[in-house]
């Protein structure tokens, strides 16, 4: 939900997703001299708690040597920025955020202008709703993980670490399987990585104990993933309900799909970027997206039946394209599925054109590099705010020279004023003497940080566009792999959830990315809050920060 409030000259817009609340503050330029920053007090009406939110930066004259791993109340050390994100919110909670402008001396900040905004966070699953959205934590290498579990791998911690990392994703998958309660119900599964014990055990129980009609297509090209899948299939005794997907000409059977049926009719579909593996569910960033529209689910049931034929890719690609053509209507609200492989790059070109046409803001994730079509959108697009999250600057290459050339293109795009990119990174040695050292979960090898594949076009408009699914925005995902995407137009709730999660990871990685680019990261100087009344000046004029302030403040 979105809620904007104003009191006097101070205003705030709250954008509430499920686990994230974005706050965009605004004061006119003439009211900013003497502004130390903003304090934020959260009233949790669900649990009956009231407290000031905290941050890491301090006034040097007050706290010159912040303690390791400690955050400080914004009432004493305020936020010097016009946007803030509460990453500790919980789904379906009622909150009041009190924004207080602080003035006076850093040693004794005085409360000045105030404004309050009431929000209710979205639920991941809405009774009677069409879309249910679940994001895992996707940031095992974080200060919060280290504070909670120390320098330990998840398997050394136990269930508590996995539950924290899952953040509802594992439970969503298990809950979806559990909806098939007995005879007459069915589950149709398409899987690339098919190795998570809980998922396989859930499907085994559904089939053998509840007598659900379970049928599974799994990636079975002759590679390491095929071997891993078949080892687990044999371990759980699922051979009779599993079928190999290894069509001629196909590179990867990359779908991550479950279709729920009753009496042979599709009821709902679970899709997204999350592989049915430990790394997919608990490791790098992923999303599970459940669509309760029976017509959309019916298209996915058709897809499963089509893929079961194991036709040559050359035969199947035109059939998939014909069944799911590119949307001709660009404005009418609704949900459209898109299936791959396809005969050409038409779908990729369609996505890139929508990105290029964004008028207010563009947000995209790239797990395997940025295709030239999207580089053009970030180079020549209309949107004054263009964000990107990337696993790394270059996608897969055969030579060091190719990688260097790819990275040079991204570096050039990063230098453009409307573009803000964040590359996956962590703090293995801590930072600034008071940040804790972080470690990766160890659950992923090739893709360590970012595995989502989604695009948000003008997400805070009344008619946002969200594209999300299994397909990386790449040539291979369009022409060579089994893939699926959902194109969702006009659903502000879905857009708010995706936007909050994007900004959560953007802010997580942007600082770590910046630090990793320093010539001597361990020697980087601590950054304190400004005490010279200059911090706010960069938020006005024609700067990116100014446009960002206006956008999030509404």
Buried (B, 14 or more C-beta within 10 A) or exposed (E): BBBBBBEEBBBBBBBBBBBBBBBBBBBEEEBBEEBBBBBBBBBBEEEEEEEBBBBBBBBBEBBEEBEEBEBBBBBBBBBBBBBBBBBEBEBEBEBBBBBBBBBEEBEEBEEBBBBBBBBBBBBBBBEEBBBBBBBBBBBBBBBBBBEEBEEBBBEEBEEEBBBBBBBBBBBBBEBBBEBBEEEEBBBBBBBBBBBBEBBBBBBBBBBBEBBBBBBBBBBBBEEEBBEBBBEBBEEBEBEEBBBBBBBEBBBBBBBBBBBBBBEEEBBBBBBBBBBBBBBBBBBBBBBBBBBBBBEBBBBBBBBBEBBBEBBEBEEBBEEBBEBBEBBEEEEEEBBBBBBBBBBEBEBBEBBBEBBBBBEBBBBBBBBBBBBEBBBBBBBEBBBBBBBBBBBBBBBEBEEEEEBEEBBEBBEEBBEBEBBBBBBBBBBBEBBBEBBBBBBBBBBBEEBBBBBBBBBBBBBBBEBBBBBBBBBBBBBBBBBBBBBBBBBBBBBBBBBBBBBBBBBBBBBBBBBBBBBBEEEEBEEEEBEBBBBEEEBBBEBBEEEBBBBBBBBBBB
